[in-house]
Amino acid sequence: MTVEPDDGSTTLRQRMADALRESGDLRSPAWRAAVETVPREAFIPGFFEAIDDPHQTMWRPITPELVGVRERLELVYTDETWVTQLNCSVSAFDTDVPVPGSPTSSSTLPGLVVRMLEELQAEDRSRVLEIGTGTGYSTALLCARLGQDLVTSIEVDPAVAGRAKQGLAQIGYAPELVVGDGLLGHQPGALYDRVIATCSVRHIPASWITQTRPGGLILTTMLGWLGASSGLVRLEVTGDGTAEGVFLGGTDSFMPARPHAAPVLGDDIYGWIDEAETSERGTDVGPEILDPWEGWATLFIAQLAAPDAQVFTFGTDGGPMLHHVVDAGRHAVAIPDAPPESSAVVRQAGAIDLWDPIEAAIGEWRVAGSPSLDQFRISVTPEAQTVWHGDPAGPLSWKLPTIK
Ligand SMILES: C[S@@+](CC[C@H](N)C(=O)[O-])C[C@H]1O[C@@H](n2cnc3c(N)ncnc32)[C@H](O)[C@@H]1O
């Protein structure tokens, strides 16, 4: 290990470790030692800071040349997610001034990275498969904790993978780095004791289960096309292609794993929604269930009930902003209404009503006492993946879409 001491980095790492212990994210001496060892600056030489702007988010480049060595280093050691790439190509070294853009790569906030590593329950000789190398910072922490020979990491984006490799080499690490689709796992390194994903999946890829030894653990977040995250989910592999998991709670989310992202619907969707012939009725399940600010639970339940639906929030003709749910020729929009008849009206279009399964699922969830996500479980077999509360065959039980 050849970490170069540099101006204040060691002290900043210790300070960050103290802060992460205070926040409860960092719990064990072994992971603390890893956090104190790995210089995060090797993985984010330049990055962007968001600037609040009433019209659009602007991104201020942060590099040692632009802000000075000390300020950049202080920012590296704050518990922040730093955006490292905009629009799939723009880095902080490409501009001297704030620019608009969409983030396409980032270094996850250290608090979440170490919380996940703690929840992974890796032991001294654990062989770990990581999905989503990203900048390589979490890969480096795994190397520091377990030794590079026990670490395999997969990144789908070749340019991102190349930069991670450089960062790792700079501090003396050479784990097995694979460029490819992490949803396929990496058979040559199997069997693994642990699988950890820092991108989010719609269902648990079969390869992760078959490439993990029985008794081994898989840690991931699950995300659906309505945008609701499961928070962390930890599964134990129980046998041939089977696993049982618990939802650990929280609101953590990651960008979707590339083949699991929702298909992009064209702008013609707005015209189609406008012109669709709708039926209208009252409902006790109003639009607030689609609001992530109300917590993930109801949005996650809606997503289980209508797994191929997407949500678009917009207003028409100066009207209020409304959540429109859309799924292959079907559309539903719930609009707040005056009680006591109902709390909302829902307008639906398409051959089969889209709001009905969502409404039924939320109704069952309310009858069961509105359990939070950390009271749900997941059961995986080669035939089906089921998310459930109470009883896998009961009313709060849904099959996940498992088509690749
Ligand atoms: C949030 S970043 C990872 C953060 C990283 N662990 C770190 O510490 O910087 C998620 C990464 O997952 C990658 N990714 C997305 N889909 C993937 C897939 N199917 N297989 C492997 N990597 C994927 C993205 O390109 C991105 O670099």
The ligand as an SDF file (V2000), in Angstrom:
LIG
                    3D

 27 29  0  0  0  0  0  0  0  0999 V2000
  -23.3630    5.7200   -7.6020 C   0  0  0  0  0  0  0  0  0  0  0  0
  -22.1700    5.1670   -8.7220 S   0  0  0  0  0  0  0  0  0  0  0  0
  -21.0820    4.1650   -7.7850 C   0  0  0  0  0  0  0  0  0  0  0  0
  -20.3650    4.8630   -6.6790 C   0  0  0  0  0  0  0  0  0  0  0  0
  -19.0970    4.1610   -6.2930 C   0  0  0  0  0  0  0  0  0  0  0  0
  -19.3200    2.9230   -5.6000 N   0  0  0  0  0  0  0  0  0  0  0  0
  -18.1930    5.1120   -5.5450 C   0  0  0  0  0  0  0  0  0  0  0  0
  -17.8280    4.8550   -4.4130 O   0  0  0  0  0  0  0  0  0  0  0  0
  -17.8490    6.1120   -6.1500 O   0  0  0  0  0  0  0  0  0  0  0  0
  -23.0390    3.9220   -9.6390 C   0  0  0  0  0  0  0  0  0  0  0  0
  -22.1990    3.3060  -10.7470 C   0  0  0  0  0  0  0  0  0  0  0  0
  -22.8860    2.1600  -11.2300 O   0  0  0  0  0  0  0  0  0  0  0  0
  -22.5720    2.0380  -12.6090 C   0  0  0  0  0  0  0  0  0  0  0  0
  -23.5240    1.1150  -13.2210 N   0  0  0  0  0  0  0  0  0  0  0  0
  -24.7920    1.3520  -13.6780 C   0  0  0  0  0  0  0  0  0  0  0  0
  -25.3290    0.2420  -14.1830 N   0  0  0  0  0  0  0  0  0  0  0  0
  -24.3960   -0.7430  -14.0710 C   0  0  0  0  0  0  0  0  0  0  0  0
  -24.3530   -2.1210  -14.4320 C   0  0  0  0  0  0  0  0  0  0  0  0
  -25.3800   -2.7250  -15.0250 N   0  0  0  0  0  0  0  0  0  0  0  0
  -23.2160   -2.8150  -14.1730 N   0  0  0  0  0  0  0  0  0  0  0  0
  -22.1550   -2.2190  -13.5770 C   0  0  0  0  0  0  0  0  0  0  0  0
  -22.1290   -0.9150  -13.2300 N   0  0  0  0  0  0  0  0  0  0  0  0
  -23.2380   -0.1850  -13.4600 C   0  0  0  0  0  0  0  0  0  0  0  0
  -22.6590    3.4740  -13.1040 C   0  0  0  0  0  0  0  0  0  0  0  0
  -21.9880    3.6420  -14.3300 O   0  0  0  0  0  0  0  0  0  0  0  0
  -22.0030    4.2340  -11.9440 C   0  0  0  0  0  0  0  0  0  0  0  0
  -20.6320    4.4250  -12.1660 O   0  0  0  0  0  0  0  0  0  0  0  0
  1  2  1  0
  2  3  1  0
  2 10  1  0
  3  4  1  0
  4  5  1  0
  5  6  1  0
  5  7  1  0
  7  8  2  0
  7  9  1  0
 10 11  1  0
 11 12  1  0
 11 26  1  0
 12 13  1  0
 13 14  1  0
 13 24  1  0
 14 15  1  0
 14 23  1  0
 15 16  2  0
 16 17  1  0
 17 18  1  0
 17 23  2  0
 18 19  1  0
 18 20  2  0
 20 21  1  0
 21 22  2  0
 22 23  1  0
 24 25  1  0
 24 26  1  0
 26 27  1  0
M  CHG  2   2   1   9  -1
M  END
$$$$
